[in-house]
Amino acid sequence: MNMTQQLGQQKPAGDPGGQALSTPEHIALVEKRSAHNYSPLPVVIAEGHGAWVVDVEGTKYLDCLAGYSAMNFGHHNPELLAAAHRQLDRVTLTSRAFHNDQLGPWVSALADMVGKQKVLPMNTGAEAVETGIKVARKWGYEIKGIPENEATIVVAGNNFHGRTTTIVSFSSDPEARTGFGPYTPGFRSVPYGDAAALEAAVDHTTAAVLVEPVQGEAGVIVPPKDYLPKIREICDRNRVLLIADEVQSGLGRTGTIRACEHTGVVPDAYLFGKALGGGILPVSAMVADENVLDVIQPGQHGSTFGGNPLAGAVGSTVVRMLTEGPYLENARHLGAVLRRRLKELVGNGVIAARSIGLWAGIDVDPALGTGRELCQKLAERGVLVKDTHGSTVRMSPPLTISEDELNWCLDRFEEVIGELRDR
């Protein structure tokens, strides 16, 4: 009996309204009937509680990806489920044609939490980024006075802001970009972490700089300490908006509500998503002061589901949990454990390890195998993580994980590295 079988003795309830399928049957059905826009590990999850998930065979896994930070508060979080259940019994959607009683309290709490005045609610992270792009262009024309249709936005290379046609237009990832042209103009890409290159790209047509405080998809790339402060100064000097994409890095992942806090930088706008919906439904938002968001008037931007009552109820609970709960402290404390344990592996099968809070990018020696192979071997030992770009592996466990659970995960990681090194 392997470790994952020892961990999971209880069979999950499964879908009470559907037919029980085995893992191979589930995978075969997905391969046959679903578009192949993902290449998941061969694990079929049926239930989740805290930092753990259980597959259709009853095997238990420690989820150290947490939905790319969407599950910051863990699976089946009782506070979030209670908020959702209460709202499900009342009303879930009104559209923005009418007011709902959850929207005002939620947007007020979110704005206050990050020190801004207004919120433009949407659903997915990509929608939040698209909102930021539209607002920046409108601000550039109406406030800065950029000539019509000439606005530019400076972005960073190796970024990940989503996969819409506009966003992939300024992606440097060939898998995300190739085959989807013609591409949307108006973007200038410069190397991430290079403030001098960014400054050279800014001119009178620049409406905004759009940047991730930490690049997640690229492998948890933490920029130089002076990078964001230099961007802030460049933006101030050139009357340019600084928009921080905190969809993955925000809401506790790095041990702070905003990753920008690590350098003391206050951007003109934040883009939030993923954890904002508590892992229950997609919720995102652009948060900025009124001198930025007031350029949007009725009919110019919106969403049927954006700001819906269910999102408001869950989003308000997320804000309260972040401000009152132990999640930030847990991310900071366990982040130090994660950093120390990974540092011990550097030079022993690991080329480099970058971490901030409970978020790590680990570059495994390519001679040992691909990141995919490493993730597969970890899954066989009961740990779920995700590879990105060759032999790099990302870890982003729920902020609810315990120190014992984190160390158990890292023990398994060390075992796999040792096995690959010794074969």
ABEGO torsion letter per residue (X at the ends): XBAAAAABABBBAEBAABBBBBAAAAAAAAAAABBBABBBBBBBBABBBEABBBBAAGBBBBBAAGGGGAAAAEBGBAAAAAAAAAAAAABABAEAABBBAAAAAAAAAAAAAAGBABBBBBABAAAAAAAAAAAAAAAAAAAAGBBBGABBBBBBBGBBAEABAAAAAABABAAAABGAOBBBBGBBBBBBGBAAAAAAABBAABABBBBBABBAAAGGBBBBAAAAAAAAAAAAAAGBBBBBBAAAABGGAAGBABAAAAAGBBBABBBBBGAAAGGABBBBBBBBBAAAAAABBBGABEBAABGBAAAAAAAAAAAAAAAABAAAAAAAAAAAAAAAAAAAABGBGBABBBBBEBBBBBBBBAAAEBAAAAAAAAAAAGBBBBBBGEABBBBBBBAABBAAAAAAAAAAAAAAAAAAAAX
